[in-house]
């Protein structure tokens, strides 16, 4: 599969998704998606656009998506992880920070991901990465932060009472912190050096971070679980599988792990 196919899907999303912008909190959930989270009209619409774009490729594929679950095209093949709207709570609340994330894997683990694409559905920023070919933002090669200063630590807190307490030593050492609410987009901006470190102590699903994983790796960053264990063997599925810790470089990662062990 070529990145151009994913970019065509991105263009379609950018054309149609802004039409769904509504006043905050006026969207009613349609039900519960395959991953167990509520599905909103914006999620459903984005997923339909992505799946029909993938079907047009003519390739046999196995979709692993937050809403539709596991879905074979032409009998199934390479796995495609989809998060149609990452940050859907932001989207329905009228907060302009959400994206669509697509990752293609030639196998059944995170380490098998070979192509990823994330599009910011607010400003049109397109991030993509190909295994061993680098990471790009709007066509220009990007790289993660090179020095060891913790300028900005971003985090996800699914259970704030528990999660924030656990990462407080790391947050306390950062110049600035942000909880932006869209993991894939956090990781994309970490890949281009805007964010120093990203932490999610709760278990995350493969489609939440798969696209961001390849971007960070190809841009020169380090990506493990919150304890420093590799996550390449994490299974591609609908289940919550691993905590996340991504850093711009080795020095930042070592420092983050040291703080988190306190």
Secondary structure, DSSP 8 states (H G I E B T S, - for coil): --HHHHHHHHHHHHHHGGGG--STT-----EE-TTSSEE-HHHHHHHHHHHHHHHTT---EEEEETTTEEEEETT--EEEEEEEEETHHHHHHT-S--EEEEEEESSSBGGGEEEEEEEETTT--EEEEETTTEEEETTEE-----S----EEEEE-TTHHHHHHHHHHHHHHSSEEE--S-HHHHHHHHHTTS-SEEEEEEEEEHHHHHHHHHHHHHTT-EEE-TTS---TT-B-SSSEEEEEEEESSHHHHHHHHHHHT-
